[in-house]
C-alpha cells in the first residue's frame, strides 16, 4: 500500500482519524486556554494585590507551574484526580476505580500550566496601562467596577494579545503530552497509526506537519487580531 493510500480517506487510510485527532487537539487546547484564563486572571490579581500573603501565593503558583515539567503536572492531575474521584466514589459505597476523563484531565493540567504564563501576561499588561487614564477616570467619578470594565479590562486585553498568542502556541504543543492519558489527540493517533502500519517515519512526519499547520494558522490569526485591535484603538483615539 502506497503512502498516499495510508494517509488518505479510503477504507484503509488513516486520513479521517488524523483529521478527527487534529480537531481534538484544537478542542483540548482551546479548553486549556479558557481554563488557564481563569487561573491566570486570579493569580495575576493575587500578584497585583496589596496583600503580602496573596502576592506570595501568586508567586508560588507561577514559580512551581512554570518550573515543573509539563509531563509531571499532567501525571499528577490525571492520576491524582482519578484517586480523588475514586475516594469520593467510596463515600457512596462504590468500590471500583473511577478514572478522571482524559480530556478533562488533560485540559485541566495544560490549563494550570497555561494559567501560570497567562498570569504574567496579564500582570505585564496591567503595568502597561497609562496611569493617567486611571487617574482621569477617578477624577470624573468613575467607581472601581466601572473603571475595571471600561478602562482596565479593554487595555489589558489589548496589551496581552501578543503574549496570549505565545501562550496558545505553547499550549498547542503541550497538548501532545496529553497522549499519555490515552486521549486520541494528534500525537496519540499518529503513534497508533505508525505502530499498526509500521510506517513510523511517515506518520510522525505527517503529525509534525499538521502541528506546523496549526501553529502557522494560529500565528496568522493572532497577528490579524493584533492589527485589528491596534486599528480600533487608533480610531478610538482619533488618529487616522
N, C-alpha and C positions, 0 to 999 in steps of 0.2 A: 504494500500500500504506500502510495506516494505521500510526501509531507503535506501536499495540498489537501489530500483527502483526510489526513489526520486532523488538521486544524479547520476543516470545512464544516458545513452544516448537514452533510449527508448522514446516512444511517450509522456509519462507523466513525464519523468525525466528532471532534470534541469542541467544535466552534460554539454550539449552543451552551455547553457547560461553561466555557470560558467567558461568554457574554454574560451569563447569569452571575458568575463569580465576580465579574467586573462591577456589575450593578450592586452586588452585595458589599464589595469593598467601598463603593461610594456611599452606600447606606450607613455602614458602620462608622465610616469616617465622619459623615455629617452628624450622626448621633453623638459621637465622641466630642465633636467640636461644640455642639449645643450643651452637652454636659459640662465640658470644660469652661464654657462661658459662665455658667452658674458658679462653678468653683472659683474661676478666675476673678469674677466680679466680687465675690465675698472675700477672697484673700487680698485683692487689691484694696478693698475698703478697710480691711484689718491693717494692712501695711501703711495706709494713709491716716489711720486713726490717731487720736491724741492719747489713746490708752497704750501704755507700755506693754501690758500683757497681750493685747491684740496684735501689736506690732511684732512681738517675739513669736507668737503663734503663726502669724503670716510668714515671717522669715523662715521659721522651721519648716513650714509646708513647702515653700518654694525650694529650699535647700535640699530637703530629702527627696522630693519628687523629681527634681532636675538632676540630682546626683546619683540616684539609684538606677540600676539597669532597667530598661523598659520591660524586658522579659521577666525579671523578678517581680515587678509590680503586677504584671498580668497573672503570673502564677499565684501570687498572694491573694489577689482579688478572686480568681476563679476557684481555687481550692479552699481558700479561707471562706469565701462566700458560700460555697457548697456545704462546708461544715456548719456554718451558721444556719443555713436553711434546713439542714438535717436536724440540727438541735431544736429548732422551732417545731419541726415535724414531730419530734419525740414528745414534745409537750402536749401534743394532741394524739399521743399514743400511736404514732406511725413509726415503725421500726426500720423501714427501708432507708436507702440512701436517696436524698433529694439533691440533684445537681443543679447548680445555677446555670441558666441557659447561656450557651456560648456567645450569642450575640450580645446579650445584656452584660455578661462579664467582660467581654472584650471592649464594648463601648464605654463601660464604666472605668475600666483600667486605663485605656488610652485617654479618656476624658479627664481623669485625675491628673495624668501627666500633662495633657494639653492645658489644663487649668493652671498649672504652675507657670507655664510660659505665658499664658494669656494674662495672668495677674501682673506680670512685669510689663507687658504691653500696655495694659490699661493704666498702670501706675505712671509709666512714662508719658502716656497721652494726657493724663491729668496735669502733669507738671508742664506740659507744652502749652496749656491754655493760658492766654494772656491774663494776668491777674487784674488788669484794668477792666476787663469785661465783667468779671465777677463783682468788682467794686462798684462798677456802674450799675449793675443790676441791683445791688444792695441800696445804692443811693436813690433809686426810684421806687424803693419799697417792695421789691420782689422778695417773697418769702423763700425759705430754704427749698421747699419742694418745687416751687415754680422755677427757681434758679437751676435746680438739678435737671428739670425736664426741658427747659428752653435753652439753657446755656451750656451746662456741663455735659449732658449726655450727647447732644449733637457734636460737640467739639471732640469728645473722647472717641466717638465712632469715626470721626474724620481722621484724627491723628493715629488711631490704632489700626486703620485698614491695611497699611503695608505690613505691619507686624503680624496681623491676623492671617495675611496671605502666607507668610512664612510658617506660622503655626499649622495652617491647613496642610501645607506640603509635608511638614514633619509628621502630622497625624496620619496622613495618607500612607507614608512609608512605614510608620509604626503599626499600621493595621495588618501588615504582613506577618507580624509576630503573633497575631490572634489565631493563626493557623494551629498553634499548639493546643488550643481548646477544642479543636475539631470543627470549627466554623468553616463552611465551604466558601471562603473568600478566594481571591485571585491566587495567592500563593499556595494555599492548600489544594485548590483544584489543579493548578499547574503541576504540583508534586504528584498528585494521584494519577493524572493523565500520563506523566512521564514514567511513573512506576508501572502502569498497566500496559504501556506500549513499548517500554524500554527505549524510548526516544527522549532521553533526559535533556540533551543539548537543545533539541527542537523546542520542547515545551517551556523550558526555563527561559530561553531566548524570547519566545512569544510572550510569556508572562512579563518579562522585563520590558518589552516593547509596549505592552498595554499599560504598565505603570508609567512609562515615559509619556505615553499619550495623555494619560490622566493628569500628570503633573504639568505638562505643557499647556493643555487646555485650561487647567485651573489657573496657571500663572497669567494667561492672557485675559481670563475673566476678571481676576483681581486687578490687573493693570487697567482694564477698561473701567472698572468700578472706581479706581483711584482717580482717573481722568474725569469721570463724570462728577464725582464729589468735588474735585478741585474747581471745575467749571461752575458748579452750583454755588459754591461759597464765593467765588469771584463775582458772580452776578448778584449774590446777596449783599456784597459789599459795594456794589455799584460800579464794578470795573467791567470793561469790555473783554 
